[in-house]
Amino acid sequence: MTIVVKMSSEAERNRGFVAAKAALLRGQCIVMPTDTVYGIAANPFVPKGMDSLFAAKKRDREMSVPVFVPNLDAAIALTYNLSDQAKLLMQKFWPGALTVITAAHPTLKWDLGESAAMVALRIPMQRTALQLLTETGPLGVSSANLGSNPAATNIEAAQDQLGSSVAVYLDAGPSAGDQQSTIIDASKAKLRVVRVGALAISDIVEVTGATELLEAVDE
């Protein structure tokens, strides 16, 4: 059974969190608000959790799912040989619309897809998302859409695309924007732009001095 919870009062928020956490522990998907677009989330440490996410989005496992965390310490615990540049990006732009790719810790027993050696990490600047992540720990989160369709910016758009494949929809109203996060690969000596999104590349260049990033995009 699918439920939709409007996160507009403290009582409803508590109800939503309880339902979402129970669904995640059962290996089911939820849809949650973020500071960009709505996301579909599953617990990567629970058997079949990520299988349910891939099935809901009707996509294969070749492209790994990003991981949302509640704080910087949680992010660092998931990484291996984190570079100074990666840490600088995390400290400067988190919480916020930046996803940082780095090496995943080799001892982790989780499922994100086929690319187990790397992890894409983010801390969203959104109250409901941060509270949920604080209570659940890391979650695999992808945009709440199918294929090349636009990412959902409200709960109705997410429901239209994902329907009953999601157990719990947390409705926090329209999202703050319609762009997904900017993705930067910080796993090597030189930073690389993977996706231009809500965070301007020029802001990243200003902090890191990585001027080659501006050469790779039109801003």
N, C-alpha and C positions, 0 to 999 in steps of 0.2 A: 504494500500500500504506500502511496506517495502522499506526503503532507506538505503544506505550505504554511510557514509561520511568519507573520508580519512582526518584525523586530522593533515595534513602536512603543512598547511599555516594558517595565522591568519584569513583570510576570511573563509576558510573551517571550522576552529575551531568554529568561531562564528555561522556559518550555522548549524554545528552539535549540538552545545549547544541549539540553538533556537528550532531545531527539536526535540531534546531529551526532553527538558522541556515541550514542548507542548504535546508530547506523554505521558509522565508521568502524566500530569494533566488530560489526558483523560482516565487514568486507564490502559494504555498500557505498554508493556515491552520495554526496550531497552537493548542492549548489550554494555558494557563499558569496557575499559582496567582497570586493576589494577596492583599492583606491583608484583602479583603472576601470576595467570591465568586470562583469560577473565571472566567477570561476567555478569549474566543477572539480571537486576534491575527493580524494580517497586516501586511506592510510597505507603507506608503502610497507609498513612492518606487519600488516595483517594479511594472512593467506587470502588470495583471490581479490584483495582490495583493488590493486591496479588493473587486474583483469576486468573488473566491473567498469572502471573508468574508460579503458580502451574500447570496450564493447559499447558503452553509452555514446562515445564520440564516433563510433564506427571507423576507427583508425587502427593501423597496425602498430606493432611494438618497436619499430625501428627507430623512431624519434622519441627519446626519453622525455619524461614529464618533469617540469620544474618542481622544486621543493620550496614551500613557504615555511618560514620559521618565525618564532616570536621575538627573538633577540639575537644579538651578535654572538654571544657565547654559544648558543645553540647552533648557529651557522658554522662557527669555527670547529665545533666538535664533529661535524660531518665531513670536514675537508682533510686533505693531506698535502703537506708542503705548500701551504698557502703563501702566495707571493706577497711582497710588500705592496705592490700596486693593487692587487685584489683587496687586501685589507683596507687600503686607503679608500677605494671606491665604496666599500661596505660602510666604513665609518662616516664618510661624507654624505652619502646619498640614501642611507637607510634610516628609518623607514621611508620608502618611496618607490617610484616607478622604475627601478633599475634591477635587472636580473644579471647576476654575475656567475659565469661558468668557471669552474675550477676542478681540480682533481678530487674525487670522492675518497673518503677514508676506506682502505681496502678491507677492513675488518667488518664493515657494515653488512648486516644480514637483512637486506631490503630488496624491493622490486620497484624499479622506475622505468623499465623497458630494456632494450637490448644494450644500450651504451652504459654499462655499469661502472666504468672507470671514471666517468665524469659526472658532475652534478651542477645543475643550474639553480642558484639560490636567490631568494628574495624575502624581504620583510615588507609587507604592505602597510601603508599609512592609512589604516581604516579600523575604527574602533571595534566593530563586531569581529572582523577577521583576526585582529590581534588578541582579543579575549578568547576566541575559540582556539587559536593556536597555542596560547598559554596553557589551556586545559588539555589539549590533545597531544601537543608536541608536533614535530614536523609532519606536514601533509604534502602529498603530491597534488599539484593544482595546475590545471590547464584552462584555457578560455572556454566558457560555456557556450559552445557552438558546434555545429557539424561541418566538417570539411572546410571549404573556402567561404562559407557563409559568414556574414559579419558577426563579431563577438557580441554577446548579449549585454546590453546596457541597462536592462531592467529584468525583473523576474519573469514577466510574461514572455519576453523573447526567449529566455532560457527554457521555459516550459514548452513553448512551441517547437523547439528544436530537440529537446532531450526527453520530454514526456515522462513516462513511468519508469524509464531506466535510472532515474534519480529517486532516492528514497525521501530526502528532505530538502526542501527549498527554503533558504533563509532570506526573507524579503526585507531589505533595508532601504527600499525606494530606489529611484534612478541612480545609476553610478555617476561618479564625479566627472568622468570623461568617456570618450569613445575610442581612445587609443590604448593599445596594450603597452606593456613595459618595454623599455629599451633593453636590449640584450648585448652584453659585452663579454667576450671570451677573454678571461684573464689567466688562462692556464699556461701561457707561454710568456717569453720575455717581452714580446710586443703585444699590446692590446689589440683586439680585433672586433669590429662591429659585426654582430650577427643579425640584429634587427634594430632599425630606428623606430622609436616609439615615443612615449610621453615625455621622457627626459631628453633634453636637447644634447646632441653630441658636443656642441660648443661648451656646455657646462662641464662635461667630463674632461675635455681638453684643458679647460682653465685650471682644473684641479690637478690633473696628472701631467700636463705638458706633452701629451701624446698627440702631436700635431698631425701625424699620419692618419688619425681617425677622421679629421676634417677632409683630407684628400679623398677618403673612401666614400664620402656621402655628399649630397647636395643640401646645404643649409644656408 
